């Protein structure tokens, strides 16, 4: 069942799921800022972004997209890697970029675990909420793993790749949003996203009891 169908069939379940999905994207951004802060960059803290207050994080268009189509975003947390010690900068880039994806995977893991525990009532409201919460968080994690700027996957790649690759990715970044949209519309990203979703599910399954 999709989000629109859930809204029509069970508005209460939709309301609960909406809050959980909003905090999925909030925790994604909060994780970026928190790891950056732990590594020496206080930018997010100075700007008041290390908070669970949704007003500080939510992007109007990203929120609307999340609640209508099940895919959206929050305002990016500002990070300044120059504040991280030079010998830790590449590590910082990798860990900060991976933090948001990890947050979504943890959300999905918890939702799947709770779904299994409520399996006798899987068709009920709790089951529907947990299933959609896990599904959407897996999609968010998979999408952000794509190594096209400005997605997190490109930053992770920069942390491992030689400078020549980093320069190319930096050159692409101003046009990255349009590249991603074009690839999504064309359907060319679908196999990549499906493969990443499968990999994430395999990782989650390792830790499930």
C-alpha positions as CSV (number, residue, x, y, z in Angstrom):
1,X,0.0,0.0,0.0
2,X,1.3,3.5,-0.9
3,X,1.2,6.6,1.1
4,X,-1.8,8.1,-0.7
5,X,-3.8,4.8,-0.4
6,X,-2.9,4.8,3.3
7,X,-4.1,8.3,3.8
8,X,-7.5,7.4,2.2
9,X,-7.9,4.1,4.0
10,X,-6.4,5.0,7.4
11,X,-5.7,8.7,8.1
12,X,-4.5,7.9,11.7
13,X,-1.9,5.5,10.4
14,X,-0.9,8.1,7.7
15,X,-0.4,10.7,10.5
16,X,1.7,8.4,12.6
17,X,3.8,7.3,9.6
18,X,4.3,10.9,8.5
19,X,5.9,11.9,11.8
20,X,8.2,8.8,11.6
21,X,9.2,9.6,8.0
22,X,9.8,13.2,8.9
23,X,12.2,12.1,11.6
24,X,13.8,9.7,9.2
25,X,15.1,12.6,7.1
26,X,15.8,14.7,10.2
27,X,17.9,12.0,11.7
28,X,19.7,11.6,8.3
29,X,20.8,15.2,8.4
30,X,21.4,15.3,12.2
31,X,23.7,12.3,11.8
32,X,25.8,14.2,9.3
33,X,26.2,17.2,11.7
34,X,26.7,15.0,14.8
35,X,29.6,13.0,13.3
36,X,31.1,16.2,11.9
37,X,30.9,17.7,15.4
38,X,32.6,14.7,17.0
39,X,35.4,15.0,14.5
40,X,36.0,18.6,15.3
41,X,33.6,20.6,13.1
42,X,31.2,22.7,15.2
43,X,29.4,24.4,12.3
44,X,26.2,22.5,12.7
45,X,26.2,23.1,16.4
46,X,26.8,26.8,16.0
47,X,23.9,27.1,13.6
48,X,21.6,25.2,15.9
49,X,21.2,22.2,13.7
50,X,22.1,19.5,16.3
51,X,18.5,19.5,17.5
52,X,15.4,17.3,17.1
53,X,13.3,20.4,16.5
54,X,11.8,19.7,13.1
55,X,11.5,23.5,12.3
56,X,15.3,23.6,12.1
57,X,15.5,20.9,9.6
58,X,12.5,20.5,7.3
59,X,12.5,21.7,3.7
60,X,9.0,22.5,2.5
61,X,9.4,20.9,-0.9
62,X,11.3,17.9,0.4
63,X,8.7,17.4,3.1
64,X,5.8,17.6,0.6
65,X,7.5,15.1,-1.7
66,X,8.2,12.7,1.2
67,X,4.5,12.7,2.3
68,X,3.1,12.5,-1.3
69,X,5.5,10.1,-3.0
70,X,7.4,8.6,-0.2
71,X,10.7,10.2,-1.2
72,X,12.0,13.5,0.1
73,X,14.7,15.4,2.0
74,X,15.4,17.8,4.8
75,X,17.6,20.9,4.6
76,X,21.3,19.8,4.4
77,X,23.2,20.3,7.6
78,X,26.2,22.6,6.9
79,X,29.6,20.9,7.4
80,X,33.0,22.5,7.0
81,X,35.7,19.8,6.7
82,X,38.3,22.5,7.0
83,X,37.6,22.4,10.7
84,X,38.7,18.7,10.8
85,X,42.4,18.0,11.3
86,X,44.2,17.6,7.9
87,X,45.3,14.0,8.5
88,X,41.7,13.1,9.4
89,X,39.9,15.0,6.6
90,X,39.4,12.1,4.2
91,X,38.2,9.9,7.0
92,X,35.9,12.7,8.1
93,X,34.5,13.1,4.6
94,X,33.7,9.3,4.5
95,X,32.2,9.1,8.0
96,X,30.2,12.3,7.8
97,X,28.8,11.4,4.4
98,X,28.0,7.8,5.5
99,X,26.3,8.9,8.7
100,X,23.0,9.9,7.1
101,X,22.8,6.6,5.1
102,X,23.6,4.7,8.3
103,X,20.8,6.5,10.2
104,X,18.3,5.4,7.5
105,X,19.5,1.9,7.6
106,X,19.2,1.8,11.4
107,X,15.6,3.2,11.0
108,X,14.8,0.4,8.5
109,X,16.4,-2.2,10.8
110,X,14.3,-1.2,13.8
111,X,11.1,-1.1,11.7
112,X,11.7,-4.6,10.2
113,X,12.5,-6.0,13.7
114,X,9.3,-4.5,15.1
115,X,7.4,-5.7,12.0
116,X,8.6,-9.3,12.7
117,X,7.5,-9.0,16.3
118,X,4.0,-7.8,15.2
119,X,3.8,-10.4,12.4
120,X,0.5,-11.8,13.6
121,X,-1.0,-8.4,13.0
122,X,1.1,-7.5,10.0
123,X,-2.0,-6.5,8.0
124,X,-3.1,-4.1,10.8
125,X,-2.2,-0.5,11.2
126,X,1.1,-1.2,13.1
127,X,2.2,-3.6,10.4
128,X,1.4,-1.2,7.6
129,X,3.3,1.6,9.3
130,X,6.4,-0.5,10.0
131,X,6.5,-2.0,6.5
132,X,6.3,1.4,4.8
133,X,8.7,3.0,7.2
134,X,11.3,0.3,6.5
135,X,10.7,0.4,2.8
136,X,11.0,4.1,2.5
137,X,14.2,4.3,4.7
138,X,15.8,1.6,2.5
139,X,15.0,3.6,-0.6
140,X,16.4,6.8,1.0
141,X,19.6,4.9,2.0
142,X,19.9,3.3,-1.5
143,X,19.3,6.6,-3.3
144,X,21.9,8.4,-1.2
145,X,24.5,5.8,-1.9
146,X,24.5,6.6,-5.6
147,X,27.9,8.2,-6.3
148,X,26.6,11.2,-8.2
149,X,27.1,14.6,-6.6
150,X,25.6,16.0,-4.5
151,X,24.4,12.6,-3.1
152,X,26.3,11.2,-0.1
153,X,27.6,8.3,-2.2
154,X,29.7,10.8,-4.2
155,X,31.3,12.1,-1.0
156,X,32.1,8.6,0.2
157,X,33.7,7.9,-3.2
158,X,35.7,11.1,-2.9
159,X,37.1,9.9,0.4
160,X,38.5,6.8,-1.2
161,X,39.3,8.0,-4.7
162,X,42.4,9.7,-6.0
163,X,42.4,13.5,-6.5
164,X,41.8,13.1,-10.2
165,X,38.4,11.5,-9.6
166,X,37.6,14.0,-6.9
167,X,38.2,16.9,-9.3
168,X,35.8,15.3,-11.9
169,X,33.1,14.9,-9.2
170,X,33.6,18.5,-8.0
171,X,33.2,19.7,-11.6
172,X,30.0,17.6,-12.0
173,X,28.4,18.8,-8.8
174,X,26.8,22.1,-10.0
175,X,24.9,20.0,-12.6
176,X,24.5,16.9,-10.4
177,X,20.9,17.6,-9.4
178,X,19.8,17.8,-13.0
179,X,21.8,14.7,-13.9
180,X,20.1,12.7,-11.1
181,X,16.6,14.0,-12.1
182,X,17.2,13.1,-15.7
183,X,18.4,9.6,-14.8
184,X,15.4,9.1,-12.5
185,X,12.9,10.2,-15.2
186,X,14.6,8.0,-17.8
187,X,14.5,5.0,-15.5
188,X,18.2,4.5,-15.9
189,X,18.8,4.7,-12.1
190,X,16.2,2.1,-11.3
191,X,18.5,-1.0,-11.7
192,X,21.1,0.8,-9.6
193,X,18.7,1.7,-6.8
194,X,17.2,-1.9,-6.8
195,X,20.7,-3.4,-6.6
196,X,21.6,-1.1,-3.7
197,X,18.2,-1.8,-2.0
198,X,19.0,-5.5,-2.2
199,X,22.5,-5.0,-0.7
200,X,21.0,-3.0,2.2
201,X,18.4,-5.6,2.9
202,X,21.1,-8.3,2.9
203,X,23.1,-6.3,5.4
204,X,20.1,-5.7,7.6
205,X,19.2,-9.4,7.5
206,X,22.6,-10.3,8.9
207,X,21.7,-8.5,12.2
208,X,18.1,-9.7,12.5
209,X,17.5,-12.4,15.0
